[in-house]
Amino acid sequence: MTPRDLDPRLLRAFLAVAEELHFTRAAARLYVAQQALSRDVRRLEQGLGSPLFVRTTRAVELTADGERLLPLARRVLAAHEELAAAFTGDRGSRPLLVDLNTDGPGTARTVLDRARELAPDCELMARFESGLTHAAAEIAAGRLDVSFGYADGLAPALRARLAQVPVRYEPLAVLLPDGHALAALEHVPLRALAGETVYAGAGNPRTLEWTGLARELFAGRGIEAAPPAPVAVGKDEFRRVMAKTGNPVLATVGFVDLPGCVKRPLTGPVPLSPLSMVWREGFTHPGLDALRAAAAELAAGHGWLEVPADSWLPAPASAAAATLTPGRGGG
């Protein structure tokens, strides 16, 4: 075997180990036995004539040649997937599965509705996966096509397998029980939440990116993250579980209204959640083209990617926004 004759399966084996740096996790990700995975990696190393990993009893690390191969392998596999999609005969004929996170109004729903107008011949099917961490894993595995959420909050190995485009900086809000002392306010300053225990998905493995964003926002402000609550699917179950705890809930301003609660925008500074659209690297579909066009059109028309001066963004997004928006404030 020469580099010109490499089996894409061997490159997939290499990529999984390179991103996980752990053979057991990489094998689980590919749904193969660890022995088979190790055999494929050895075959690739033999074919290239170079070791790609340094293996010890405690760790797996890339060699210099492994580091050199990593971006090349990603490009080759993305091109291979694009080639397969172009000649399977079903590009665009099968439904595009789009995760909206929740079954209700919001930015993702608005983008989907506009994409359906732009591409009426495409079947864009909505799904509700509740959390980008879970949805992104489904996308990487080929069981879902597109999702929305805070992509910078994903694990680096998972994020590396996805393509993304920013859609909106969504203002955040807090859901309060009707009788809460802050419910009478039209806007809730962040400082007013000092001493409160606020729920932000802690304990839900599907929403790790959201919980991470919340912890960064709460840090240094005296806001306590609520302990894990039972994972609730659907707005009725979510309302029922949250009513038991009585804790305020961190949400976006577009989150669905719930009986027995009021939703109040947060201010001082206005916290923003960076919403991106994500899909599998190398994936192509006319419906995806329509979604990207819809997102770009709506963002430009509604100023979704403008960052107000008195606002807060999580660290990765704040650094990116600062290069585009001179003089924006922080919090």
C-alpha positions in Angstrom: 0.0 0.0 0.0 1.3 3.5 -0.9 -0.2 6.9 0.1 -2.0 7.0 -3.2 -3.9 3.8 -2.3 -4.9 4.6 1.3 -8.3 3.2 2.4 -10.5 6.0 3.8 -11.4 3.6 6.6 -7.7 3.7 7.8 -7.8 7.5 7.8 -11.1 7.5 9.8 -9.4 5.2 12.3 -6.5 7.6 12.6 -8.7 10.7 12.9 -10.8 9.1 15.7 -7.7 8.3 17.7 -6.0 11.6 16.9 -9.1 13.5 18.2 -9.8 11.4 21.2 -6.2 10.5 22.1 -7.6 7.3 23.6 -8.1 4.0 21.7 -11.1 2.8 23.7 -13.0 6.0 23.2 -12.1 6.1 19.5 -13.2 2.6 19.0 -16.6 3.3 20.7 -17.0 6.4 18.5 -16.5 4.3 15.4 -18.5 1.3 16.7 -15.6 -1.1 16.1 -13.6 -3.4 18.4 -10.5 -1.8 19.9 -8.4 -4.6 18.4 -9.7 -3.8 14.9 -9.0 -0.1 15.4 -5.5 -0.7 16.5 -4.9 -3.0 13.5 -6.1 -0.3 11.1 -3.9 2.3 12.7 -0.9 -0.1 12.4 -1.7 -0.7 8.7 -1.8 3.0 8.1 1.5 3.5 9.8 3.0 0.7 7.8 1.6 2.1 4.5 3.0 5.6 5.3 6.3 4.2 6.6 6.1 6.3 9.8 4.7 6.0 13.3 1.8 8.3 13.9 1.3 7.9 17.7 3.4 7.5 20.8 1.6 5.0 23.0 2.3 4.5 26.7 0.3 2.8 29.4 -1.0 6.2 30.4 -1.4 8.3 27.3 -1.6 8.5 23.5 0.1 11.4 21.8 0.6 12.3 18.1 4.1 12.2 16.7 5.3 15.0 14.4 4.2 13.0 11.4 0.8 12.4 13.1 0.4 16.1 13.6 1.3 16.7 9.9 -1.2 14.1 8.7 -4.1 15.4 10.9 -5.3 18.3 8.7 -4.6 16.4 5.5 -6.7 13.4 6.7 -9.6 15.8 7.6 -9.5 17.3 4.1 -9.3 13.9 2.4 -12.2 12.5 4.3 -14.3 15.6 3.8 -13.7 15.4 0.0 -14.5 11.7 0.0 -17.8 12.3 1.7 -18.6 15.1 -0.7 -17.8 12.8 -3.6 -20.0 10.0 -2.3 -22.9 12.4 -1.7 -22.6 13.8 -5.2 -23.0 10.4 -6.9 -25.3 8.4 -4.6 -28.3 9.8 -6.6 -30.1 11.0 -3.5 -28.4 14.4 -2.9 -31.3 16.6 -2.0 -33.9 13.9 -2.5 -33.9 12.7 1.1 -35.2 15.0 3.8 -32.7 17.3 5.6 -33.0 16.7 9.4 -32.8 20.0 11.2 -32.6 20.2 15.0 -34.4 23.2 16.5 -33.6 22.3 20.1 -37.1 23.1 21.4 -40.6 22.9 19.8 -41.5 26.5 19.8 -40.7 29.9 18.4 -37.1 31.1 18.2 -34.2 32.0 16.0 -33.7 28.5 14.6 -37.4 28.2 13.8 -37.3 31.5 12.0 -34.3 30.4 9.9 -36.0 27.1 9.1 -39.2 28.8 8.0 -37.3 31.2 5.7 -35.3 28.3 4.2 -38.5 26.5 3.4 -39.6 29.5 1.5 -36.3 29.8 -0.4 -36.2 26.0 -1.3 -39.9 24.8 -1.5 -38.8 21.6 -3.3 -36.6 20.5 -0.4 -38.0 18.6 2.5 -36.6 20.2 5.7 -37.7 18.1 8.6 -37.6 19.6 12.1 -36.3 17.6 15.1 -35.9 18.6 18.7 -32.8 17.2 20.3 -32.6 19.5 23.3 -29.0 20.6 23.5 -26.2 21.1 21.0 -23.8 18.7 22.8 -26.2 15.8 22.1 -27.2 17.1 18.6 -23.6 17.6 17.5 -22.7 14.0 18.4 -25.7 12.9 16.4 -24.5 15.1 13.4 -21.0 13.6 13.6 -22.5 10.1 13.6 -24.6 10.9 10.5 -28.0 10.6 12.3 -28.8 14.3 12.1 -27.8 17.0 9.5 -28.0 20.4 11.1 -28.4 22.0 14.5 -28.1 25.3 16.3 -26.4 26.4 19.5 -23.3 27.6 21.2 -20.7 25.8 19.2 -17.7 27.2 21.0 -18.9 25.4 24.1 -18.5 22.0 22.5 -15.6 19.7 23.3 -12.7 20.5 20.9 -12.6 17.0 19.4 -16.3 17.1 18.5 -16.2 20.7 17.3 -13.3 19.8 14.9 -15.7 17.5 13.0 -18.3 20.2 12.4 -18.6 23.2 10.1 -20.4 26.2 11.5 -21.6 29.7 10.7 -22.6 32.4 13.2 -26.3 33.2 13.1 -27.1 35.5 16.0 -26.0 36.9 19.3 -29.1 36.1 21.3 -30.0 38.2 24.4 -30.5 36.2 27.5 -33.4 36.3 29.9 -34.5 34.7 33.2 -37.7 32.7 33.8 -39.2 33.6 37.2 -42.1 32.0 39.1 -45.1 34.4 39.1 -44.6 35.1 42.8 -40.9 35.8 42.7 -39.7 39.2 44.1 -38.0 40.0 40.7 -41.1 39.2 38.6 -42.5 42.7 39.0 -39.5 44.2 37.1 -39.6 44.7 33.3 -35.9 44.0 33.0 -33.7 42.1 35.6 -30.2 43.5 36.2 -27.6 40.8 36.5 -26.6 42.2 39.9 -30.2 41.6 41.2 -29.6 37.8 40.7 -26.8 37.9 43.3 -27.7 35.3 46.0 -30.1 33.5 43.7 -29.8 29.9 42.6 -30.5 29.8 38.8 -31.0 26.6 36.8 -29.0 26.3 33.6 -29.2 22.6 32.7 -26.7 21.3 35.2 -26.6 17.5 35.2 -28.1 17.2 31.7 -25.4 15.6 29.4 -27.2 16.9 26.3 -26.7 20.6 27.2 -23.1 20.8 28.5 -22.4 23.8 26.3 -25.3 25.8 27.8 -24.3 24.9 31.4 -20.7 26.0 30.6 -21.9 29.3 29.2 -24.0 29.9 32.3 -21.2 29.1 34.8 -19.0 31.6 33.0 -21.7 34.2 33.2 -22.4 33.6 36.9 -18.8 33.6 37.9 -17.9 36.6 40.2 -21.5 37.8 40.3 -22.7 35.9 43.3 -25.1 33.8 41.2 -25.3 30.1 42.2 -25.8 27.4 39.6 -28.7 25.2 40.6 -28.0 21.5 41.2 -29.0 18.9 38.6 -32.7 18.4 38.1 -34.5 15.5 36.3 -34.0 15.8 32.5 -37.4 17.0 31.2 -38.4 16.6 27.5 -41.1 19.0 26.3 -42.3 22.3 27.7 -45.0 20.7 29.9 -42.6 18.4 31.6 -40.0 21.2 31.9 -42.5 23.5 33.5 -43.6 20.7 35.9 -40.1 19.9 37.0 -39.1 23.6 37.4 -42.2 24.3 39.4 -41.0 21.8 42.0 -37.7 23.6 42.6 -39.0 27.2 42.3 -35.6 28.3 41.0 -35.2 31.0 38.3 -34.1 29.5 34.9 -31.6 31.0 32.5 -33.1 31.2 29.0 -33.0 33.3 25.8 -35.5 36.0 25.2 -37.1 33.9 22.5 -37.6 30.9 24.8 -41.2 29.6 24.9 -43.5 31.3 27.4 -44.6 28.9 30.2 -47.7 29.1 32.4 -47.0 30.1 36.0 -43.8 32.0 35.0 -42.7 35.3 33.6 -39.8 35.9 31.3 -37.6 38.9 31.9 -34.7 40.2 29.8 -31.4 40.5 31.6 -29.4 43.7 31.6 -26.4 45.5 33.1 -24.6 44.2 30.9 -26.9 42.5 28.4 -25.6 38.9 28.3 -25.6 37.3 24.8 -25.5 33.7 23.8 -23.6 33.2 20.4 -25.9 31.0 18.3 -24.3 29.2 15.4 -25.6 26.8 12.8 -23.6 23.6 12.6 -23.4 20.6 10.2 -21.0 17.8 9.5 -17.7 18.9 7.8 -17.9 18.1 4.1 -21.7 17.5 4.0 -23.6 19.0 1.1 -27.4 19.3 0.5 -29.6 21.9 -1.3 -31.5 22.3 2.0 -28.3 23.2 3.8 -27.6 25.8 1.1 -31.1 27.2 1.7 -30.6 27.3 5.5 -27.2 29.1 5.1 -28.8 31.7 2.7 -31.8 32.2 5.1 -29.5 32.7 8.1 -27.3 35.2 6.3 -30.4 37.1 5.0 -32.1 37.3 8.4 -28.9 38.2 10.3 -28.3 41.1 7.9 -31.9 42.2 7.9 -32.4 42.1 11.7 -28.9 43.0 12.9 -28.6 39.6 14.6 -24.8 39.8 14.5 -24.4 43.3 15.9 -23.0 43.5 19.4 -24.3 46.3 21.6 -21.8 48.3 23.6 -23.2 47.3 27.0 -23.1 43.5 26.6 -21.4 40.4 27.7 -20.2 37.4 25.7 -18.5 34.2 26.7 -14.7 34.5 26.3 -14.2 32.8 22.9 -17.0 34.8 21.3 -16.0 38.0 23.0 -12.5 37.8 21.6 -13.9 37.2 18.1 -16.4 40.0 18.4 -13.8 42.5 19.6 -11.9 42.2 16.3 -15.1 43.1 14.4 -16.7 45.6 16.7 -14.3 48.2 18.1 -15.2 49.7 21.4 -17.8 47.1 22.5 -18.2 46.8 26.2 -17.8 43.8 28.5 -19.1 42.6 31.7 
